[in-house]
Structures are given as structure tokens and as C-alpha cells.
Amino acid sequence: MSSVNSIRSYVLRQGRISNAQRHAYKALLPEFGIPFSAQQLNFEKIFGRSTPRILEIGSGMGEATATIAQQHPQNDYLAIEVHTPGVGSLLSQIKMLELTNLHVIQHDAVEVLQHMLPLESLDGVHIFFPDPWPKARHHKRRLIQSAFVSLLCKYMKSGSYLHVATDWKDYAEQILFVLSNESLLTNTAIDYAVRPPYRPLTKFEQRGLRLGHNVWDLIFTRK
């Protein structure tokens, strides 16, 4: 079993960044980004209020992240993403939608948890479509492993929720096994949950569903 120190929430790949994403990244990161540091965050200071706090790990291009923040202004959202094109895209959407309840950290999620988040500070965690690493020899690189989930639970409040979604069946089965075997978590459904209204369908997901692909949602609560 992997130790939490061997788990990384990402593997950097070279990707193309558009001029718009590059401009947004340079212009907006100082305003909506939070630099990584070995100092705990003060959420009340960052957001100017005390409300439910939701962490998203791996926000991708930020489409779903921004939509959720816009539709739920009563919550504050912290997105973690390492890839610069995705960060630039999300920053652009934050500005365009005039969101005040969403900030982003460009860093490894494991280190953000260990160094920046207060214990039992999260009301919810979203992990939507984590990298499935489909080849069997790469499964050890998958984010959802027992060591990572045990670490994550330390930063979740009692009664908070963890929502994971994937479109890879064998990864869904692994996630279900790992989460079901974490003593601090309880499944809200029998195996897989119905997609809740707060998780919007992305363009990629809609295309997959039209092609007959399935998506599995897993929602567990913290004891």
C-alpha cells in the first residue's frame, strides 16, 4: 500500500496554452490565486466571511468549478489545479462571472492539505474525473488510494461529504472499495449515487453520454 508521501495528485504533462489563458494567468493569478506556503490558510480572511467551504481537487479547465461557485453563492470554494492552461481558464471564468467565492491554488493537493489547510476545516470535497491511469501498471499513480483518503479525512468536518465522479468503470470499482474501507466514511447510497443537481454536466461528459459512456458518482459522508 502506498504511503501518502508517495502519492502525487498529478503528473505534469506538457500542454498547449492559448493566448487568452496565458493572459488570464498572468493578469488574474495575483488577484484570485493563493500562492503555496507552509502556513495555514485563514478562510475568513480570504473570503471575508464564515460560510461552508468546499475543496475541489483537480479543477481541470474549470468549467464545472466556476458553474458550481456561481450557482451556490452561499458557499466558498477553493480549487486546486497544477496545469497552467486549466488555471488560466478558471481564472478567466472567475473574472467573467464576477465570482467572489472562488480562489485557486496551483500546487500538489497532498502538500496543500498537509501544510495549508486547518484540520476539520472542510464542509465538502469534490474530485471530479481524476486521471484514471487506465494501464494496469500505472494504477499505482491513481489519486484515490487508502493513504490519500485517510489524509483527506483529517481535514473534513464531521458531517461533511466527499464526492468523486469518474467515467472509468474499473476506477469506479477501486474508488468504491477504497472509500468503503475507510472507517471514517459512510456511503450515502448503495454503491453508486445518482448525480446530484449541483454537479453540472460538462461538454466532455455530455459528449460521452451521447456515445453511450457511463459516469459513476460516489458520495460519502464523514463520521
N, C-alpha and C positions, 0 to 999 in steps of 0.2 A: 504494500500500500504506500502511495506517495506521501511524503511529508509535505506540510503546507509550504515549506521553504523551497520545495522543488516545483511547485505549481506556479505557472505564469498565466495571467488572464489573457494573453495574446502572444502571437508571434508576428514580428514586424515583417511585412511584405512590401516590396516597392509597388506603389500605385500612382497613377496619374492624378494630378491635382489641377483643377481648372483655374483659370484666371480669377473667376468670381470667388472660388473657395480660398484661393491664396490671398486675395484682397481682404475677404472677411476675416480670415485667420489673423492677419497682421493688424487689422484695424480694430477688431472686436474682442480678441482674446484678453487684452488688459481690462476690458470692461466686464465681460461675462465669464472669464476664465478664472480659476483658482489655481495658483502655482502649487506644485507639490512641495511639502516641507514636513519635517519631523515634529510638527506641532499640531495639537488637536484643534479642530475647527470649532468655532463658536457660531452655531447656526443662527442664533438670534441676531448676532451682529451682521452676518452675511445677508440675511433676508429681511432683517428689520422687524421680525415678529416671531412668535412661537406657535407653530402650526404643525400638522402631520408632515413627516419628512420621508420622502421616497428616494431610494438609491436605485439608479439604473446602471448596470454593468454591461458595457458594450453597446453604446447607443447607435453604432453604425453611422449612416448618413443623417440620422436624427429626425427622420420623418415622423415616426411614431412617438418619439420622445417629445417633440415640440407640440404635437397634437394633443397628447395626454396633458401636458402642462397647461395648454390653452384651455382645454375643456374642464380642468379641475383647478381653478384659481385658488381654492381653499387649501391646497397642498403646496409644499415646496419640494422641488426636485433637484437632485444632484446627479449628473450624468458623468460616467467615466468612459473615456474612449481614448485609444492611443494613436489611431491613424489620422494624420493631419487632414486629408481630404474630408473625412467624416466630421472632424472637429470644426473645420471651416464651414461645412454645410450646415451644421447645427447652429453655429454662431450666427450665420446669416438668417436662419429661421427665427432665432430668438429676437433679433433686431427687427425683422419684418413684422412679426406678430406682437411686438412690444411686450414681451414676456418679462415679468419681474420675479417670477417664481422658479427660474431655472438657471443653474450655473453648471459649468463643465470643468472637469479636471482631466488633463491629458497625462495619464500615468498608469502604471500597472495597478490593477484593482487590489491585489493582495497587499501591496505596500501601502496603498491608501487606507485600507482597513486597519492595518497594523499600526500606522503612525498618525493618521489624521482624524479618525472617527472616534468619538467617545463611546464607551461601552453602552449597550442598550439604548442607542440614540435613534434607531430607525423604526418607522412605523410600517414600512414595506420595502421590498426589494424586487426589482424587475430584471430578469435575464432573458431577453427575447432573442431567439435564434443564435445561440452561441456557436462558435465554429465547431462543426460536427467531426472534423478529422476522420473522414469515412474509412480510410485504410486501417486495417486492424493493428498494424504495427505503430500507428500514430494515436491510438486510443488513449495512451497514457498522457497525451497532451491535452485531452479534453478538460475543460474547466470544472465541470460538475463531478467532483470526486469527494470522498468522505472527509478528507482533511480540510478541504476548502469549505465545505458546508459547515463543519464543526466550527471553523473560524468565523464564518459569516454569522452564525447563530449568536456569537458573543455580542454582536453589535445590533441585534434585533431586540426590540422590546417584547415583553410578554404580551401575546395577543396580536403581534404584528404578522405580516404574511410574506411568503416567498412565492413569486410567480415566475415559472420557467416555461418557455414555449420553444418547440423545435419541430422541424419538418423531416427529421430523420428518425425512422421507427426504432432502429436499434439504439440510438442515443436516448430516445424517449424511454425505452425499457431500462437503460442504465440509470437515467435520472430518477425514474420511479423507484428503482432498487435502492439507490443511494439515499434519497430523501426519506424513504420509508424506514430505513435502518438508522436514521438519526433520531436519537431518543428525545431530543428537544422539539421535534416537529411532528405535527399531526396532519394527515391528509384531509382536505375539505371535501373530497369526493371518493368514490370507489375507483381507484386507479386514476383515470384522467378526468379533468374537469371540462365543462363547457366554457368556451371562450367568453370571458366577461365583457360587458359593453365598453369598459374603459380601455381595453386593448384594441386599437384600431387595426384594420386590415391594411397592410402596406401594399403598394403596387406590385411588388415582387410576390407577396403572398397571394394576392388576388389572381395573378397570372398562374401561379402554381395550382391553385384550387380549380381554375378552369381546365387545367390539364389533368385533373384527377388526383393531384397530390394531397396528402393529408397533413394536418398540423395537430400536434398534441400539446395541450396546455396542462400544466401541473401546478396546483396551488395548495401550499401547505401553510399552516399557522404555527407560530412559535408558542410553546407552552409557557 
